[in-house]
Amino acid sequence: MADTTISGLDGAGALDGTEALPLVQSGATRRGTIAAVKTYLTNALGLTRATTATGDPSGADDASQGYGAGSRWLNMASGVRWTCIDASAGAAVWMPMGSIDHPGYISGQAYTVAYSTNSSSAVVADTAYAVRWNVKQRVTIASLGVRIDTATAGNVKMAIYANDAGVPGGKIAETVAGSTGSAATVSLGFGANVTLSPGIYWIVSLFDAAPKMTSVANSDRLMMEQCGAPSLSSAYGYSTGRSVGAAYPALPSSLADTAVTKGASPLPSFMVA
């Protein structure tokens, strides 16, 4: 309790837990220490401490600091939330929530969305393709990319969309345009880096030509789990994303009404700033 003061006390010194409070029960008054009251509130009533910080909790963030099993901690820098499962003195145990299957994004490294199988498939001009993207930890994105297998003269733009009940929602950020005229990876930057908190997003690609792209195969079971299909029978090798007609270069402000894509969708990548 060394980080707490009460300005009305003489000297306004830091509380150390030994200060006494009057407690009334059945008409009788007793005195109890702040430390004892804190323990009661934490254990008997299930109240726990919540903290925001720019780093992760450690073993020293224990019961002596007001934490207990169930206390929450939010790292504002990484966006990772932690839950205390044991507040033993000097040996507190904290578990990250929802990010234990990812080691963290590294600055200057490129990643793809999670997938299991890729293929080479031609896109349709004036069609926006959306692929679901699970952001595991807070990350700042410098650029998006797609890979062209067979070039066709034309252009591509990309964007990041929010998730809206399982489909792409509002547009968050849009890249500059790039050429599809060479068989290579196209890197498309933003006007400014884009920072995202952990959650579900969609990466969208829009073309004005029909190059053959490195794509998430329509047999990709990982994407099937996330995107769904219109029926049980078609759930076997049906969809890898969602698509909608959109006249290049105007990426819609929302894609909430997109349909499930039958076939492959361009496989997007991203560069961490």
C-alpha positions in Angstrom: 0.0 0.0 0.0 3.0 2.2 -0.2 1.7 4.0 -3.4 -1.4 5.3 -1.5 -1.8 8.5 0.5 -4.7 10.4 2.0 -4.2 14.1 1.9 -6.4 14.7 5.0 -4.0 12.9 7.3 -1.4 14.8 9.2 1.7 14.8 7.0 -0.2 12.9 4.2 2.3 10.1 4.5 2.1 6.9 2.5 -0.2 4.2 4.1 1.6 1.1 5.3 -1.4 -1.0 6.2 -1.1 -0.6 10.0 -3.5 2.4 10.2 -6.7 1.6 12.2 -10.3 2.0 11.0 -13.4 1.8 13.2 -15.6 -1.2 12.4 -19.2 -1.5 13.7 -20.9 -4.8 13.9 -24.2 -5.5 15.8 -23.8 -2.1 17.6 -20.3 -2.9 18.9 -17.4 -0.9 17.6 -13.9 -2.4 17.1 -10.8 -1.2 15.5 -9.2 -3.0 12.5 -6.2 -2.3 10.4 -6.4 -1.2 6.8 -4.4 -4.3 5.9 -7.0 -6.6 7.6 -9.9 -4.8 5.8 -8.1 -5.1 2.5 -7.6 -8.8 3.0 -11.3 -9.2 3.9 -12.4 -7.3 0.8 -10.1 -9.3 -1.4 -10.8 -12.8 -0.1 -14.3 -12.7 1.4 -16.0 -10.4 -1.2 -13.9 -11.5 -4.2 -12.7 -8.0 -4.9 -9.4 -7.8 -6.9 -7.0 -5.1 -8.0 -6.9 -4.0 -11.6 -3.8 -2.3 -13.1 -2.8 -0.6 -16.3 0.9 -0.3 -17.0 3.5 -0.2 -19.8 5.1 -3.5 -18.9 4.1 -7.0 -17.9 3.5 -8.2 -14.2 6.2 -10.1 -12.3 6.4 -12.4 -9.3 6.7 -9.3 -7.1 3.2 -8.2 -8.0 1.8 -10.3 -5.3 -0.7 -10.2 -2.3 1.5 -7.6 -0.6 0.7 -5.2 -3.4 -3.0 -5.8 -3.2 -3.3 -8.4 -5.9 -5.1 -11.7 -5.5 -6.3 -14.6 -7.7 -8.4 -13.0 -10.4 -6.6 -9.6 -10.4 -6.3 -8.1 -13.9 -3.3 -6.3 -15.5 -3.3 -4.6 -18.9 0.0 -3.9 -20.6 -0.9 -0.7 -22.5 2.2 -1.0 -24.7 1.6 -4.5 -26.0 -2.2 -4.7 -25.5 -1.8 -8.0 -23.7 -4.1 -8.6 -20.7 -3.0 -10.7 -17.7 -4.8 -12.5 -15.0 -3.3 -13.4 -11.6 -3.8 -17.1 -10.7 -1.6 -17.1 -7.6 -0.6 -14.1 -5.5 1.9 -15.8 -3.2 4.4 -13.4 -1.7 7.4 -13.0 -4.0 6.2 -15.7 -6.3 3.0 -14.4 -7.9 1.9 -16.2 -11.1 0.3 -14.3 -13.9 -1.2 -15.8 -17.1 -1.6 -13.8 -20.4 -5.1 -13.9 -21.7 -5.7 -14.9 -25.3 -2.1 -14.5 -26.6 -0.3 -17.6 -25.1 -0.2 -19.1 -28.6 1.8 -16.3 -30.1 5.3 -15.1 -29.1 4.8 -11.5 -30.1 5.4 -9.5 -33.3 8.9 -8.4 -34.1 9.7 -5.0 -35.5 11.0 -5.2 -39.1 9.6 -8.7 -39.6 6.9 -9.7 -42.2 4.1 -12.1 -41.4 1.1 -13.7 -43.2 -2.3 -14.3 -41.9 -2.7 -17.8 -40.4 -3.3 -20.4 -43.0 -2.5 -24.1 -43.8 -2.5 -24.5 -47.6 -1.8 -22.1 -50.4 -2.5 -22.2 -54.2 -2.1 -20.1 -57.3 -5.4 -18.6 -58.5 -6.5 -15.8 -60.7 -8.6 -13.0 -59.2 -11.5 -11.2 -60.8 -11.2 -7.5 -61.7 -13.2 -5.0 -59.7 -13.7 -7.5 -56.9 -12.7 -6.9 -53.2 -11.4 -10.0 -51.5 -11.5 -10.1 -47.7 -9.4 -12.5 -45.6 -9.9 -12.8 -41.8 -7.0 -11.9 -39.6 -6.5 -12.6 -36.0 -4.2 -10.1 -34.3 -2.8 -11.8 -31.3 -0.9 -8.9 -29.6 -0.8 -5.1 -30.0 1.1 -4.4 -33.3 2.0 -1.4 -35.5 1.8 -2.2 -39.2 3.9 -0.4 -41.8 2.6 -2.0 -45.0 0.5 -4.8 -46.5 1.5 -7.1 -49.3 0.3 -9.7 -51.8 2.3 -11.9 -54.2 1.7 -12.0 -57.9 2.5 -15.4 -59.5 1.5 -14.5 -63.1 1.6 -10.8 -64.0 -1.2 -8.9 -65.7 -1.0 -5.1 -66.4 -3.1 -3.5 -63.7 -3.3 -2.3 -60.2 -4.1 -3.4 -56.6 -5.0 -1.6 -53.4 -5.4 -3.1 -49.9 -7.1 -2.1 -46.7 -7.7 -3.2 -43.1 -11.3 -3.6 -41.9 -12.8 -4.1 -38.5 -14.7 -7.2 -37.7 -18.5 -6.9 -37.5 -20.2 -10.1 -36.1 -18.1 -12.4 -38.3 -17.9 -10.3 -41.5 -15.8 -7.2 -42.5 -17.2 -4.0 -41.0 -15.8 -0.5 -41.3 -12.6 0.4 -43.0 -9.8 1.3 -40.7 -6.9 2.2 -43.1 -6.2 2.0 -46.8 -2.9 1.6 -48.6 -1.5 3.3 -51.7 -1.9 1.6 -55.0 0.6 -0.8 -56.5 1.2 -2.4 -59.9 0.3 -6.0 -60.8 2.5 -5.9 -63.9 5.4 -7.9 -62.5 5.5 -11.4 -61.0 6.7 -10.3 -57.5 5.5 -9.4 -54.1 3.7 -6.0 -54.0 4.4 -4.0 -50.9 1.8 -1.3 -50.2 2.3 1.3 -47.5 -0.1 3.5 -45.6 0.0 7.3 -45.2 1.0 6.6 -41.6 1.7 3.4 -39.7 -1.4 1.7 -38.3 -1.5 0.4 -34.7 -4.0 -2.4 -33.9 -5.0 -3.9 -30.5 -5.5 -7.6 -30.2 -8.7 -8.8 -32.0 -10.2 -9.9 -35.2 -9.7 -7.9 -38.4 -10.0 -8.4 -42.2 -7.4 -7.6 -44.8 -9.0 -6.7 -48.1 -7.4 -6.6 -51.6 -9.0 -4.9 -54.6 -7.9 -5.3 -58.3 -8.6 -3.7 -61.6 -7.1 -6.7 -63.5 -7.0 -10.5 -63.2 -3.4 -11.6 -62.3 -2.8 -15.0 -60.8 -2.0 -14.6 -57.1 -0.6 -16.7 -54.3 -3.8 -17.5 -52.5 -5.3 -19.3 -49.5 -6.4 -22.6 -51.1 -10.2 -23.4 -51.0 -9.3 -26.6 -49.2 -7.7 -24.6 -46.3 -9.4 -26.0 -43.2 -8.0 -23.3 -40.9 -9.8 -20.6 -42.9 -12.9 -22.7 -43.1 -13.2 -22.7 -39.4 -13.3 -18.9 -39.4 -15.3 -18.0 -42.4 -18.1 -20.6 -42.7 -20.0 -21.9 -45.7 -23.7 -21.8 -46.7 -24.4 -25.4 -45.9 -23.0 -28.4 -44.1 -22.3 -30.2 -47.3 -20.5 -27.2 -48.8 -18.4 -26.8 -45.7 -15.8 -29.3 -47.1 -13.5 -27.2 -49.3 -15.7 -24.2 -49.9 -14.6 -20.9 -48.6 -11.4 -19.1 -47.6 -12.7 -15.5 -47.3 -15.4 -13.2 -48.5 -15.7 -11.0 -51.6 -17.9 -8.3 -53.1 -17.9 -6.4 -56.4 -16.3 -3.0 -56.0 -15.2 -0.7 -58.9 -11.4 -0.1 -58.5 -10.0 2.0 -56.9 -12.9 2.8 -54.5 -12.6 0.5 -51.5 -16.0 0.5 -49.8 -16.2 2.2 -46.3 -17.9 -1.0 -45.1 -18.1 -4.6 -46.3 -20.7 -5.9 -43.9 -22.8 -7.3 -46.7 -20.1 -9.4 -48.4 -20.7 -12.9 -49.6 -18.7 -16.0 -48.8 -16.0 -16.6 -51.4 -16.2 -20.0 -53.3 -12.6 -20.8 -54.2 -9.3 -19.2 -53.2 -8.6 -15.7 -51.9 -5.4 -13.7 -52.3 -3.0 -14.5 -49.3 -2.2 -11.2 -47.6 1.0 -10.4 -45.6 1.9 -7.5 -43.4 5.2 -5.8 -42.3 5.6 -4.8 -38.6 6.9 -1.3 -38.2 
